Amino acid sequence: MARLGSIYLGGSEGLPDSGTICNSGVGFGLTSPSPFTSVYLFEDGVWEIEIQKGQPTIVARTFEVLPPDEILDRGLEACQKYLDLVSVAKQRHRGVKSPEEAHILLFKSGEEWVLRVISIAELSAGISASATLFRDEIVVSPPPKPRLKWIPAFRYYRLSRMSNDLFEAYRNLFLSFESLVYDIVPISPHERETVWLRRALNEIDKEIPLADYVPTGTPVPVEYFMKMQYDTRCSLFHAKGNQCILPHACLDLRVLSNAYEQLFQLWQRIATRYYNTSREPGTFTYAGFRILMDDAFGDGFEILATDDPTPVTGSETEVSPLNHPVVQFPHLRYESKSIPGRVFLIGCLNDETLQDVGVLHRFCTKARSVIFTVNYVEEGLFPIGVDRLECYQGIRLKNNNLP
């Protein structure tokens, strides 16, 4: 049976005590290890939650056969509800740690059992020096900027950047964006909000091409923005009666994460263009990021895994510092066009290779003999009884020089 540490994720062998087969499961990290062991079955009998004492993970599983996206969304919501109950009943307060950046899925694809490890790493980029040497020429920084004038949008922006919660970060960023755009293109009397926002975006598009902030080939960027951003915004701003929308509930984390990244890039560009908040050379564009990634991985890369339990130190030079056996993923795919500011390195292992794998702790991506990312599973992943193991390693652009 596939396990995350000592917790059953799912698989054909079934639960150790009852033999019940769970066809779908998802595991997340906790903000701190659990102080007790607990298995909780919700009243509807669909989702079961398990935590183990001393283990910094939580697992949600169900007997239903669900697609990966649905497992992630419904499983995360079940975990959040369980942690709400623990917080109230036991006064033990923990959260799910960056679920959009790291999780492990167990699902069925036809007759195959598939285990998928997903992790997102950040590539920090920015320029802070006063002068830059480029091809033997000195490029001197521009003169000091004029004094920055405060506007209300900056309050929401600061609160967004301070938040460690993606839900709160996006909510405040959209409020900041609305305030920013309203200051540039005021709403007319009796004008509906959607009509105003569409008009304002078309005006801004004349100065800042919105095509730079949507997926490549999007036919009408303004309409994409309305669908992607405004619909996401409407899914976060209700708390009354039957229309109550709980934080983290019924919202695709990947959609929210992507919406935040795209809105953040556009916010920065608008603030730079209209309020002189930062210098354009201090940030990396989505196009520049993609060129950099294509150059790094376009000629090939490796995905490797090992049972070596050595924690990540931040300056990795070896896949296995303890010289443990290393497993290489033979089937590889590079994906760079689906989400602006993000690429994925994807690898797959089949059942023949998996038969010799007991536990895995470190998942590494490597190109040109250099290790780029390491995803460390502290408690260990046991891919027992699965037909396919998939590793999705994402790399996301993060600018340092931001307003």
Number of C-alpha atoms within 10 A of each C-alpha: 19 25 21 25 19 15 24 22 32 33 28 16 14 18 16 10 6 7 10 15 18 25 20 29 30 30 29 26 21 18 14 15 16 19 13 11 11 11 13 13 16 13 8 7 10 12 21 22 24 20 22 19 12 13 21 20 27 25 28 32 29 23 18 16 16 18 13 18 13 14 22 27 18 20 25 27 19 22 24 18 16 18 20 17 14 14 14 10 9 10 10 14 14 16 17 19 19 17 20 20 18 20 21 24 25 30 26 21 14 8 7 13 21 26 31 19 22 20 22 20 18 14 15 13 15 14 15 12 9 9 12 14 9 8 6 7 8 10 11 11 13 9 6 6 10 8 8 10 9 9 12 12 21 19 14 19 23 15 15 22 15 11 13 11 14 19 19 18 19 26 22 20 24 25 19 23 23 15 18 22 22 15 14 14 16 13 17 10 6 7 10 10 11 11 11 18 21 15 15 18 20 17 14 17 14 9 11 16 14 18 17 17 23 24 16 13 9 13 11 11 21 22 15 16 20 16 12 18 21 16 11 20 18 11 17 20 14 14 11 8 7 7 9 12 17 14 18 19 18 15 18 17 20 15 13 19 16 17 21 21 20 21 21 19 21 19 21 17 22 20 19 16 15 12 14 17 19 18 17 15 12 16 22 20 20 19 13 12 20 18 13 12 18 16 11 15 16 12 9 14 21 21 26 19 23 22 23 20 19 16 14 14 8 8 8 15 13 13 24 21 12 11 11 12 12 16 18 17 19 13 13 16 12 18 13 17 14 12 19 23 27 24 23 22 20 22 24 19 20 16 18 10 15 17 13 10 15 13 21 22 22 24 25 22 23 21 15 12 11 13 18 18 22 24 21 20 23 19 19 19 24 23 26 21 19 23 20 20 20 20 26 22 26 20 20 20 20 20 17 15 17 18 15
